[in-house]
Amino acid sequence: MKEQSPAFVKTDNFKNNGRYAQWFSEIKQRLKSAQAKAAVKVNATLLEFYWSLGRDIVAMKAEQQWGTGVVEQLSFDLKDAFPNQKGFSASSIWAAKRWYLFYREHLIKLQQVVEEFEQNVQMPEKFGLIPWGHHLYIIGKCKTIDEAIFYIDRTIEGNWSRSYLTDEIKSNLYERQGKAITNFESQLPTVQGQLAQEILKDPYNFDFLTLSDDYREQELEDALSHNIVRFLLELGQGFAFVGRQLELRMPGGQTFFPDMIFYHTKLKCYVVVELKVVDFIPEFAGKLNFYVSAADHLLKDENDNPSIGLLICKSKDETVVKWSFQDINKPIGVSTFELSNLIPEDFKGTLPSIEDIEKSLNN
């Protein structure tokens, strides 16, 4: 007679066992990883189907062969053959054609495919790493292949949601990324210099702030500190906030206080940020050069790369900035910022203060 297993009674004893808890945690992580890989595989397979569909319509000249109603007919037949499958609307099929056409000429040249054998044009593997909706938004907003590929790469790298991708395209990140004036080429090793140049923007968009139209440097710094999460998003992936007005004490006892200090996890270095609400003048570069030197002496350890400085000012003359770099021996960059959400000073006094709002909420 087959022996039966004893009835199992759920208890908390297993949770109190360290080895079991660790094993269960590892199992959960493996399952989550497997689910993520499965989701990526499903997405890539669906995109490969859409790619082949758009490619067929173009390569076979389907509309010339069977008339302009061929896509609507194809949509009807696919829905009839696969009634439980979504994504076969006529608009989706037309979108697949637009998607393929957007990259067509670029990929024909890149993959060295003769146009007579257009059906051999393959979808780039990285396209399968982001969702279909992201692709449609990118080709609908980007003017060039280079711009589209830029946003695809950034989406993969940062695991961007659709809303975050939308915000970055609206902020014109492609035109701003890597555009700061720097001396990184002469002051940093080639690889680090290229990466450092890439992470800086010009201009930075501070429209998530609301200030009076005669705001001072202190108010800008306060506002950015109170919106540090949004500021970090604008700075870009890899920035970690270290402190504001962090004390840098010299061996002789004298102290200095840079506006903000960050650490960049990819560059593996400290980033000293100085904020100015006026136009750039050469003295700003000298002061930032000193702060970067102080950060190297007081913050940097043997595992860190050389610190860099970033000056964000209201505006700049490129020639003045470049000439200012001639006597600078630390890596620094100069960018500007945009801020359009300004309140007239005479209107500011009619608004409730933060303290008044908190008091009302408490009541």
C-alpha positions as YAML, in Angstrom:
chain: A
units: angstrom
residues:
- id: 1
  name: MET
  ca: [0.00, 0.00, 0.00]
- id: 2
  name: LYS
  ca: [1.38, 3.41, -1.06]
- id: 3
  name: GLU
  ca: [2.44, 5.54, 1.85]
- id: 4
  name: GLN
  ca: [0.69, 8.94, 1.97]
- id: 5
  name: SER
  ca: [2.47, 12.15, 2.78]
- id: 6
  name: PRO
  ca: [1.44, 13.72, 6.04]
- id: 7
  name: ALA
  ca: [-0.83, 16.73, 5.81]
- id: 8
  name: PHE
  ca: [1.13, 20.00, 5.63]
- id: 9
  name: VAL
  ca: [0.29, 22.74, 8.06]
- id: 10
  name: LYS
  ca: [1.60, 26.20, 7.21]
- id: 11
  name: THR
  ca: [3.68, 27.74, 9.99]
- id: 12
  name: ASP
  ca: [6.08, 30.64, 10.42]
- id: 13
  name: ASN
  ca: [8.91, 28.37, 11.48]
- id: 14
  name: PHE
  ca: [10.44, 28.35, 8.01]
- id: 15
  name: LYS
  ca: [10.52, 32.17, 7.88]
- id: 16
  name: ASN
  ca: [12.56, 32.16, 11.05]
- id: 17
  name: ASN
  ca: [15.13, 29.86, 9.52]
- id: 18
  name: GLY
  ca: [17.93, 31.94, 7.99]
- id: 19
  name: ARG
  ca: [19.05, 29.42, 5.38]
- id: 20
  name: TYR
  ca: [15.50, 28.76, 4.20]
- id: 21
  name: ALA
  ca: [14.75, 32.50, 4.02]
- id: 22
  name: GLN
  ca: [17.88, 33.07, 1.92]
- id: 23
  name: TRP
  ca: [17.02, 30.17, -0.39]
- id: 24
  name: PHE
  ca: [13.45, 31.44, -0.84]
- id: 25
  name: SER
  ca: [14.77, 34.94, -1.61]
- id: 26
  name: GLU
  ca: [17.06, 33.50, -4.30]
- id: 27
  name: ILE
  ca: [14.13, 31.57, -5.81]
- id: 28
  name: LYS
  ca: [12.04, 34.75, -5.97]
- id: 29
  name: GLN
  ca: [14.83, 36.61, -7.72]
- id: 30
  name: ARG
  ca: [15.28, 33.81, -10.27]
- id: 31
  name: LEU
  ca: [11.54, 33.76, -10.96]
- id: 32
  name: LYS
  ca: [11.43, 37.54, -11.41]
- id: 33
  name: SER
  ca: [14.41, 37.33, -13.75]
- id: 34
  name: ALA
  ca: [12.74, 34.54, -15.73]
- id: 35
  name: GLN
  ca: [9.52, 36.55, -15.98]
- id: 36
  name: ALA
  ca: [11.41, 39.60, -17.20]
- id: 37
  name: LYS
  ca: [13.28, 37.57, -19.82]
- id: 38
  name: ALA
  ca: [10.02, 35.99, -20.97]
- id: 39
  name: ALA
  ca: [8.38, 39.42, -21.30]
- id: 40
  name: VAL
  ca: [11.32, 40.71, -23.34]
- id: 41
  name: LYS
  ca: [11.18, 37.63, -25.57]
- id: 42
  name: VAL
  ca: [7.43, 38.02, -26.15]
- id: 43
  name: ASN
  ca: [7.88, 41.71, -26.98]
- id: 44
  name: ALA
  ca: [10.77, 41.02, -29.37]
- id: 45
  name: THR
  ca: [8.79, 38.29, -31.14]
- id: 46
  name: LEU
  ca: [5.79, 40.59, -31.58]
- id: 47
  name: LEU
  ca: [7.98, 43.39, -32.94]
- id: 48
  name: GLU
  ca: [9.67, 41.01, -35.38]
- id: 49
  name: PHE
  ca: [6.19, 40.12, -36.64]
- id: 50
  name: TYR
  ca: [5.23, 43.79, -37.10]
- id: 51
  name: TRP
  ca: [8.57, 44.44, -38.79]
- id: 52
  name: SER
  ca: [8.05, 41.57, -41.27]
- id: 53
  name: LEU
  ca: [4.48, 42.75, -41.90]
- id: 54
  name: GLY
  ca: [5.57, 46.31, -42.71]
- id: 55
  name: ARG
  ca: [8.46, 45.02, -44.79]
- id: 56
  name: ASP
  ca: [6.18, 42.72, -46.80]
- id: 57
  name: ILE
  ca: [3.74, 45.53, -47.60]
- id: 58
  name: VAL
  ca: [6.62, 47.64, -48.93]
- id: 59
  name: ALA
  ca: [8.64, 44.92, -50.65]
- id: 60
  name: MET
  ca: [5.63, 43.27, -52.30]
- id: 61
  name: LYS
  ca: [4.11, 46.63, -53.26]
- id: 62
  name: ALA
  ca: [0.90, 45.27, -51.82]
- id: 63
  name: GLU
  ca: [-1.19, 48.38, -52.44]
- id: 64
  name: GLN
  ca: [-0.22, 48.41, -56.11]
- id: 65
  name: GLN
  ca: [-1.00, 44.71, -56.50]
- id: 66
  name: TRP
  ca: [-4.31, 44.53, -54.65]
- id: 67
  name: GLY
  ca: [-5.47, 48.10, -54.19]
- id: 68
  name: THR
  ca: [-5.53, 50.53, -51.26]
- id: 69
  name: GLY
  ca: [-8.01, 48.37, -49.35]
- id: 70
  name: VAL
  ca: [-5.53, 45.53, -48.95]
- id: 71
  name: VAL
  ca: [-4.52, 46.55, -45.41]
- id: 72
  name: GLU
  ca: [-8.13, 46.69, -44.22]
- id: 73
  name: GLN
  ca: [-8.73, 43.27, -45.81]
- id: 74
  name: LEU
  ca: [-5.59, 41.87, -44.20]
- id: 75
  name: SER
  ca: [-6.73, 43.21, -40.85]
- id: 76
  name: PHE
  ca: [-10.14, 41.54, -41.25]
- id: 77
  name: ASP
  ca: [-8.60, 38.20, -42.27]
- id: 78
  name: LEU
  ca: [-6.10, 38.19, -39.39]
- id: 79
  name: LYS
  ca: [-8.83, 38.95, -36.84]
- id: 80
  name: ASP
  ca: [-10.95, 36.18, -38.33]
- id: 81
  name: ALA
  ca: [-8.10, 33.66, -38.23]
- id: 82
  name: PHE
  ca: [-6.95, 34.68, -34.72]
- id: 83
  name: PRO
  ca: [-10.07, 35.93, -32.91]
- id: 84
  name: ASN
  ca: [-8.40, 35.96, -29.48]
- id: 85
  name: GLN
  ca: [-5.31, 37.85, -30.61]
- id: 86
  name: LYS
  ca: [-5.10, 41.64, -30.33]
- id: 87
  name: GLY
  ca: [-2.99, 44.01, -32.41]
- id: 88
  name: PHE
  ca: [-4.39, 43.28, -35.87]
- id: 89
  name: SER
  ca: [-6.30, 46.52, -36.44]
- id: 90
  name: ALA
  ca: [-5.79, 48.32, -39.73]
- id: 91
  name: SER
  ca: [-4.16, 51.22, -37.86]
- id: 92
  name: SER
  ca: [-1.62, 48.83, -36.32]
- id: 93
  name: ILE
  ca: [-0.74, 47.39, -39.72]
- id: 94
  name: TRP
  ca: [-0.38, 50.86, -41.25]
- id: 95
  name: ALA
  ca: [1.84, 51.75, -38.27]
- id: 96
  name: ALA
  ca: [4.00, 48.69, -38.99]
- id: 97
  name: LYS
  ca: [4.52, 49.96, -42.53]
- id: 98
  name: ARG
  ca: [5.44, 53.48, -41.30]
- id: 99
  name: TRP
  ca: [7.83, 51.99, -38.75]
- id: 100
  name: TYR
  ca: [9.63, 49.93, -41.39]
- id: 101
  name: LEU
  ca: [9.78, 52.81, -43.89]
- id: 102
  name: PHE
  ca: [11.28, 55.15, -41.30]
- id: 103
  name: TYR
  ca: [14.43, 52.97, -41.01]
- id: 104
  name: ARG
  ca: [14.33, 51.32, -44.44]
- id: 105
  name: GLU
  ca: [17.00, 53.21, -46.40]
- id: 106
  name: HIS
  ca: [19.37, 53.38, -43.44]
- id: 107
  name: LEU
  ca: [19.20, 49.62, -42.85]
- id: 108
  name: ILE
  ca: [19.44, 48.71, -46.53]
- id: 109
  name: LYS
  ca: [22.77, 50.57, -46.63]
- id: 110
  name: LEU
  ca: [23.89, 49.31, -43.23]
- id: 111
  name: GLN
  ca: [23.07, 45.66, -43.94]
- id: 112
  name: GLN
  ca: [24.24, 45.92, -47.56]
- id: 113
  name: VAL
  ca: [21.02, 44.49, -48.91]
- id: 114
  name: VAL
  ca: [20.19, 44.85, -52.59]
- id: 115
  name: GLU
  ca: [16.72, 46.42, -52.94]
- id: 116
  name: GLU
  ca: [15.54, 43.50, -55.08]
- id: 117
  name: PHE
  ca: [15.99, 41.35, -51.98]
- id: 118
  name: GLU
  ca: [14.38, 43.79, -49.57]
- id: 119
  name: GLN
  ca: [12.70, 40.97, -47.66]
- id: 120
  name: ASN
  ca: [16.15, 40.19, -46.23]
- id: 121
  name: VAL
  ca: [16.26, 43.48, -44.29]
- id: 122
  name: GLN
  ca: [16.35, 42.45, -40.64]
- id: 123
  name: MET
  ca: [15.04, 44.33, -37.63]
- id: 124
  name: PRO
  ca: [17.96, 45.46, -35.39]
- id: 125
  name: GLU
  ca: [18.11, 43.26, -32.31]
- id: 126
  name: LYS
  ca: [17.95, 46.17, -29.87]
- id: 127
  name: PHE
  ca: [14.59, 47.25, -31.29]
- id: 128
  name: GLY
  ca: [13.08, 44.25, -29.51]
- id: 129
  name: LEU
  ca: [14.15, 45.61, -26.13]
- id: 130
  name: ILE
  ca: [11.57, 48.40, -25.97]
- id: 131
  name: PRO
  ca: [7.76, 48.23, -26.35]
- id: 132
  name: TRP
  ca: [5.82, 48.83, -29.54]
- id: 133
  name: GLY
  ca: [4.22, 52.01, -28.18]
- id: 134
  name: HIS
  ca: [7.65, 53.52, -27.53]
- id: 135
  name: HIS
  ca: [8.66, 52.85, -31.14]
- id: 136
  name: LEU
  ca: [5.55, 54.54, -32.53]
- id: 137
  name: TYR
  ca: [6.08, 57.62, -30.39]
- id: 138
  name: ILE
  ca: [9.75, 57.84, -31.40]
- id: 139
  name: ILE
  ca: [9.14, 57.70, -35.14]
- id: 140
  name: GLY
  ca: [6.23, 60.13, -34.75]
- id: 141
  name: LYS
  ca: [8.40, 62.76, -33.04]
- id: 142
  name: CYS
  ca: [11.94, 62.28, -34.37]
- id: 143
  name: LYS
  ca: [13.11, 63.95, -37.55]
- id: 144
  name: THR
  ca: [16.17, 61.82, -38.26]
- id: 145
  name: ILE
  ca: [17.41, 58.26, -37.85]
- id: 146
  name: ASP
  ca: [20.22, 59.42, -35.56]
- id: 147
  name: GLU
  ca: [17.74, 61.12, -33.23]
- id: 148
  name: ALA
  ca: [15.49, 58.04, -33.14]
- id: 149
  name: ILE
  ca: [18.41, 55.70, -32.40]
- id: 150
  name: PHE
  ca: [19.54, 58.09, -29.65]
- id: 151
  name: TYR
  ca: [16.19, 57.77, -27.85]
- id: 152
  name: ILE
  ca: [16.07, 54.00, -28.39]
- id: 153
  name: ASP
  ca: [19.52, 53.64, -26.80]
- id: 154
  name: ARG
  ca: [18.62, 55.92, -23.87]
- id: 155
  name: THR
  ca: [15.34, 54.09, -23.30]
- id: 156
  name: ILE
  ca: [17.14, 50.74, -23.13]
- id: 157
  name: GLU
  ca: [19.91, 52.12, -20.94]
- id: 158
  name: GLY
  ca: [17.57, 53.83, -18.47]
- id: 159
  name: ASN
  ca: [14.57, 51.49, -18.75]
- id: 160
  name: TRP
  ca: [12.42, 54.53, -19.55]
- id: 161
  name: SER
  ca: [8.65, 54.40, -19.25]
- id: 162
  name: ARG
  ca: [6.53, 55.86, -22.05]
- id: 163
  name: SER
  ca: [5.78, 58.98, -20.02]
- id: 164
  name: TYR
  ca: [9.47, 59.53, -19.22]
- id: 165
  name: LEU
  ca: [10.40, 59.05, -22.88]
- id: 166
  name: THR
  ca: [7.70, 61.56, -23.82]
- id: 167
  name: ASP
  ca: [9.06, 64.14, -21.37]
- id: 168
  name: GLU
  ca: [12.63, 63.74, -22.60]
- id: 169
  name: ILE
  ca: [11.64, 64.11, -26.26]
- id: 170
  name: LYS
  ca: [9.54, 67.18, -25.43]
- id: 171
  name: SER
  ca: [12.53, 68.65, -23.59]
- id: 172
  name: ASN
  ca: [14.63, 68.13, -26.73]
- id: 173
  name: LEU
  ca: [17.21, 66.01, -24.92]
- id: 174
  name: TYR
  ca: [18.82, 64.94, -28.21]
- id: 175
  name: GLU
  ca: [19.83, 68.53, -29.00]
- id: 176
  name: ARG
  ca: [20.99, 69.25, -25.42]
- id: 177
  name: GLN
  ca: [22.93, 66.10, -24.49]
- id: 178
  name: GLY
  ca: [26.70, 66.46, -24.61]
- id: 179
  name: LYS
  ca: [26.55, 70.11, -25.70]
- id: 180
  name: ALA
  ca: [28.21, 71.75, -22.68]
- id: 181
  name: ILE
  ca: [31.50, 73.57, -23.32]
- id: 182
  name: THR
  ca: [34.23, 71.67, -21.47]
- id: 183
  name: ASN
  ca: [37.98, 71.13, -21.28]
- id: 184
  name: PHE
  ca: [37.54, 67.38, -20.75]
- id: 185
  name: GLU
  ca: [39.50, 66.51, -23.90]
- id: 186
  name: SER
  ca: [42.68, 68.02, -22.47]
- id: 187
  name: GLN
  ca: [42.13, 67.35, -18.76]
- id: 188
  name: LEU
  ca: [40.78, 63.78, -18.65]
- id: 189
  name: PRO
  ca: [41.83, 60.41, -20.10]
- id: 190
  name: THR
  ca: [40.14, 59.80, -23.45]
- id: 191
  name: VAL
  ca: [37.51, 57.27, -22.33]
- id: 192
  name: GLN
  ca: [36.52, 59.14, -19.19]
- id: 193
  name: GLY
  ca: [36.54, 62.45, -21.05]
- id: 194
  name: GLN
  ca: [34.17, 61.17, -23.72]
- id: 195
  name: LEU
  ca: [31.75, 59.75, -21.16]
- id: 196
  name: ALA
  ca: [31.93, 62.91, -19.04]
- id: 197
  name: GLN
  ca: [31.19, 65.05, -22.10]
- id: 198
  name: GLU
  ca: [28.23, 62.85, -22.97]
- id: 199
  name: ILE
  ca: [26.53, 63.16, -19.58]
- id: 200
  name: LEU
  ca: [26.45, 66.98, -19.55]
- id: 201
  name: LYS
  ca: [23.66, 68.97, -21.19]
- id: 202
  name: ASP
  ca: [23.23, 72.50, -22.47]
- id: 203
  name: PRO
  ca: [20.86, 74.01, -21.61]
- id: 204
  name: TYR
  ca: [19.43, 72.38, -18.49]
- id: 205
  name: ASN
  ca: [15.65, 72.64, -18.24]
- id: 206
  name: PHE
  ca: [14.49, 74.01, -14.88]
- id: 207
  name: ASP
  ca: [10.85, 74.50, -15.86]
- id: 208
  name: PHE
  ca: [9.84, 72.19, -13.02]
- id: 209
  name: LEU
  ca: [10.59, 75.17, -10.74]
- id: 210
  name: THR
  ca: [8.40, 78.22, -10.10]
- id: 211
  name: LEU
  ca: [10.26, 81.34, -8.99]
- id: 212
  name: SER
  ca: [9.68, 85.09, -8.97]
- id: 213
  name: ASP
  ca: [10.99, 87.01, -11.99]
- id: 214
  name: ASP
  ca: [13.79, 88.61, -9.94]
- id: 215
  name: TYR
  ca: [14.95, 85.41, -8.22]
- id: 216
  name: ARG
  ca: [18.39, 85.33, -6.61]
- id: 217
  name: GLU
  ca: [21.02, 82.60, -6.62]
- id: 218
  name: GLN
  ca: [20.01, 81.51, -3.11]
- id: 219
  name: GLU
  ca: [16.39, 81.05, -4.21]
- id: 220
  name: LEU
  ca: [17.42, 78.98, -7.23]
- id: 221
  name: GLU
  ca: [19.58, 76.77, -5.03]
- id: 222
  name: ASP
  ca: [16.77, 76.42, -2.47]
- id: 223
  name: ALA
  ca: [14.26, 75.49, -5.16]
- id: 224
  name: LEU
  ca: [16.55, 72.86, -6.70]
- id: 225
  name: SER
  ca: [17.26, 71.39, -3.27]
- id: 226
  name: HIS
  ca: [13.54, 71.14, -2.50]
- id: 227
  name: ASN
  ca: [13.01, 69.47, -5.89]
- id: 228
  name: ILE
  ca: [16.12, 67.30, -5.72]
- id: 229
  name: VAL
  ca: [14.45, 64.23, -7.26]
- id: 230
  name: ARG
  ca: [13.36, 66.21, -10.32]
- id: 231
  name: PHE
  ca: [16.77, 67.88, -10.48]
- id: 232
  name: LEU
  ca: [18.46, 64.47, -10.47]
- id: 233
  name: LEU
  ca: [16.23, 63.37, -13.34]
- id: 234
  name: GLU
  ca: [17.23, 66.45, -15.30]
- id: 235
  name: LEU
  ca: [20.93, 65.89, -14.59]
- id: 236
  name: GLY
  ca: [20.54, 62.37, -15.96]
- id: 237
  name: GLN
  ca: [21.13, 58.76, -15.05]
- id: 238
  name: GLY
  ca: [24.05, 58.05, -12.74]
- id: 239
  name: PHE
  ca: [23.98, 61.19, -10.59]
- id: 240
  name: ALA
  ca: [23.66, 60.68, -6.84]
- id: 241
  name: PHE
  ca: [23.18, 63.64, -4.49]
- id: 242
  name: VAL
  ca: [25.95, 64.02, -1.88]
- id: 243
  name: GLY
  ca: [25.13, 67.37, -0.27]
- id: 244
  name: ARG
  ca: [24.35, 71.06, -0.52]
- id: 245
  name: GLN
  ca: [26.79, 73.65, 0.84]
- id: 246
  name: LEU
  ca: [28.96, 70.72, 1.94]
- id: 247
  name: GLU
  ca: [31.82, 71.98, 4.10]
- id: 248
  name: LEU
  ca: [35.27, 71.61, 2.58]
- id: 249
  name: ARG
  ca: [37.69, 72.30, 5.44]
- id: 250
  name: MET
  ca: [41.26, 73.14, 4.53]
- id: 251
  name: PRO
  ca: [44.15, 71.76, 6.64]
- id: 252
  name: GLY
  ca: [44.69, 75.25, 8.02]
- id: 253
  name: GLY
  ca: [41.07, 75.49, 9.21]
- id: 254
  name: GLN
  ca: [39.61, 77.70, 6.47]
- id: 255
  name: THR
  ca: [36.31, 76.38, 5.06]
- id: 256
  name: PHE
  ca: [34.54, 76.63, 1.70]
- id: 257
  name: PHE
  ca: [31.02, 75.65, 0.68]
- id: 258
  name: PRO
  ca: [30.29, 74.65, -2.96]
- id: 259
  name: ASP
  ca: [26.62, 74.96, -3.98]
- id: 260
  name: MET
  ca: [26.04, 71.24, -4.58]
- id: 261
  name: ILE
  ca: [28.12, 68.08, -4.79]
- id: 262
  name: PHE
  ca: [27.08, 64.89, -6.57]
- id: 263
  name: TYR
  ca: [28.70, 61.53, -7.26]
- id: 264
  name: HIS
  ca: [28.42, 59.93, -10.68]
- id: 265
  name: THR
  ca: [28.17, 56.16, -10.48]
- id: 266
  name: LYS
  ca: [29.40, 55.49, -14.04]
- id: 267
  name: LEU
  ca: [32.21, 58.01, -14.08]
- id: 268
  name: LYS
  ca: [33.05, 56.99, -10.50]
- id: 269
  name: CYS
  ca: [33.89, 60.54, -9.53]
- id: 270
  name: TYR
  ca: [32.57, 63.54, -7.59]
- id: 271
  name: VAL
  ca: [30.82, 66.28, -9.55]
- id: 272
  name: VAL
  ca: [30.93, 69.78, -8.04]
- id: 273
  name: VAL
  ca: [28.03, 71.95, -9.28]
- id: 274
  name: GLU
  ca: [28.02, 75.74, -9.00]
- id: 275
  name: LEU
  ca: [24.87, 77.73, -9.85]
- id: 276
  name: LYS
  ca: [24.90, 81.29, -11.18]
- id: 277
  name: VAL
  ca: [21.85, 83.40, -12.10]
- id: 278
  name: VAL
  ca: [23.96, 85.83, -14.14]
- id: 279
  name: ASP
  ca: [26.04, 85.60, -17.31]
- id: 280
  name: PHE
  ca: [29.31, 83.67, -17.24]
- id: 281
  name: ILE
  ca: [32.46, 85.60, -16.28]
- id: 282
  name: PRO
  ca: [36.03, 84.16, -16.16]
- id: 283
  name: GLU
  ca: [36.20, 84.39, -12.36]
- id: 284
  name: PHE
  ca: [33.56, 81.66, -12.10]
- id: 285
  name: ALA
  ca: [35.89, 79.16, -13.80]
- id: 286
  name: GLY
  ca: [38.73, 79.94, -11.39]
- id: 287
  name: LYS
  ca: [36.54, 79.44, -8.34]
- id: 288
  name: LEU
  ca: [35.12, 76.16, -9.66]
- id: 289
  name: ASN
  ca: [38.65, 74.99, -10.51]
- id: 290
  name: PHE
  ca: [39.57, 75.47, -6.83]
- id: 291
  name: TYR
  ca: [36.47, 73.59, -5.62]
- id: 292
  name: VAL
  ca: [37.28, 70.62, -7.88]
- id: 293
  name: SER
  ca: [40.85, 70.59, -6.58]
- id: 294
  name: ALA
  ca: [39.54, 70.67, -2.99]
- id: 295
  name: ALA
  ca: [37.16, 67.79, -3.75]
- id: 296
  name: ASP
  ca: [40.08, 65.75, -5.08]
- id: 297
  name: HIS
  ca: [42.04, 66.34, -1.88]
- id: 298
  name: LEU
  ca: [39.23, 66.03, 0.67]
- id: 299
  name: LEU
  ca: [36.59, 63.70, -0.84]
- id: 300
  name: LYS
  ca: [38.20, 61.55, -3.53]
- id: 301
  name: ASP
  ca: [39.81, 58.25, -2.50]
- id: 302
  name: GLU
  ca: [42.05, 55.84, -4.38]
- id: 303
  name: ASN
  ca: [39.11, 54.11, -6.06]
- id: 304
  name: ASP
  ca: [37.63, 57.32, -7.48]
- id: 305
  name: ASN
  ca: [38.45, 59.01, -10.77]
- id: 306
  name: PRO
  ca: [39.38, 62.71, -10.87]
- id: 307
  name: SER
  ca: [36.54, 65.00, -9.79]
- id: 308
  name: ILE
  ca: [34.89, 67.27, -12.37]
- id: 309
  name: GLY
  ca: [33.14, 70.60, -12.09]
- id: 310
  name: LEU
  ca: [29.93, 71.85, -13.70]
- id: 311
  name: LEU
  ca: [28.97, 75.51, -13.77]
- id: 312
  name: ILE
  ca: [25.33, 76.19, -14.67]
- id: 313
  name: CYS
  ca: [24.74, 79.88, -15.43]
- id: 314
  name: LYS
  ca: [22.09, 82.08, -17.02]
- id: 315
  name: SER
  ca: [23.97, 82.57, -20.30]
- id: 316
  name: LYS
  ca: [27.49, 82.41, -21.71]
- id: 317
  name: ASP
  ca: [29.75, 83.67, -24.46]
- id: 318
  name: GLU
  ca: [31.51, 80.62, -25.92]
- id: 319
  name: THR
  ca: [34.70, 82.51, -26.68]
- id: 320
  name: VAL
  ca: [34.91, 83.86, -23.13]
- id: 321
  name: VAL
  ca: [34.39, 80.35, -21.74]
- id: 322
  name: LYS
  ca: [37.02, 78.76, -23.98]
- id: 323
  name: TRP
  ca: [39.59, 81.44, -23.21]
- id: 324
  name: SER
  ca: [38.86, 81.03, -19.50]
- id: 325
  name: PHE
  ca: [39.83, 77.36, -19.79]
- id: 326
  name: GLN
  ca: [43.39, 78.18, -20.94]
- id: 327
  name: ASP
  ca: [44.75, 78.56, -17.40]
- id: 328
  name: ILE
  ca: [42.51, 75.92, -15.80]
- id: 329
  name: ASN
  ca: [44.07, 72.59, -14.81]
- id: 330
  name: LYS
  ca: [40.96, 70.75, -13.59]
- id: 331
  name: PRO
  ca: [38.19, 69.22, -15.75]
- id: 332
  name: ILE
  ca: [35.20, 71.57, -15.79]
- id: 333
  name: GLY
  ca: [32.21, 72.24, -18.01]
- id: 334
  name: VAL
  ca: [29.96, 75.25, -18.47]
- id: 335
  name: SER
  ca: [26.25, 75.04, -19.32]
- id: 336
  name: THR
  ca: [23.24, 77.32, -19.18]
- id: 337
  name: PHE
  ca: [19.72, 76.78, -17.87]
- id: 338
  name: GLU
  ca: [16.18, 77.55, -19.02]
- id: 339
  name: LEU
  ca: [13.50, 78.69, -16.59]
- id: 340
  name: SER
  ca: [10.19, 80.02, -17.90]
- id: 341
  name: ASN
  ca: [7.80, 79.51, -14.98]
- id: 342
  name: LEU
  ca: [8.32, 82.90, -13.37]
- id: 343
  name: ILE
  ca: [5.90, 84.82, -11.13]
- id: 344
  name: PRO
  ca: [5.89, 88.66, -11.14]
- id: 345
  name: GLU
  ca: [7.39, 89.94, -7.89]
- id: 346
  name: ASP
  ca: [4.33, 92.10, -7.06]
- id: 347
  name: PHE
  ca: [2.10, 89.02, -7.43]
- id: 348
  name: LYS
  ca: [4.32, 86.85, -5.24]
- id: 349
  name: GLY
  ca: [3.15, 88.52, -2.01]
- id: 350
  name: THR
  ca: [-0.46, 87.53, -2.65]
- id: 351
  name: LEU
  ca: [0.33, 83.82, -2.66]
- id: 352
  name: PRO
  ca: [0.09, 81.73, 0.53]
- id: 353
  name: SER
  ca: [3.41, 80.68, 2.04]
- id: 354
  name: ILE
  ca: [4.46, 77.07, 2.51]
- id: 355
  name: GLU
  ca: [3.81, 77.50, 6.24]
- id: 356
  name: ASP
  ca: [0.25, 78.77, 5.58]
- id: 357
  name: ILE
  ca: [-0.51, 75.82, 3.31]
- id: 358
  name: GLU
  ca: [0.85, 73.30, 5.84]
- id: 359
  name: LYS
  ca: [-1.19, 74.95, 8.61]
- id: 360
  name: SER
  ca: [-4.38, 74.72, 6.52]
- id: 361
  name: LEU
  ca: [-3.75, 71.06, 5.72]
- id: 362
  name: ASN
  ca: [-3.15, 70.27, 9.40]
- id: 363
  name: ASN
  ca: [-6.40, 71.97, 10.33]
...
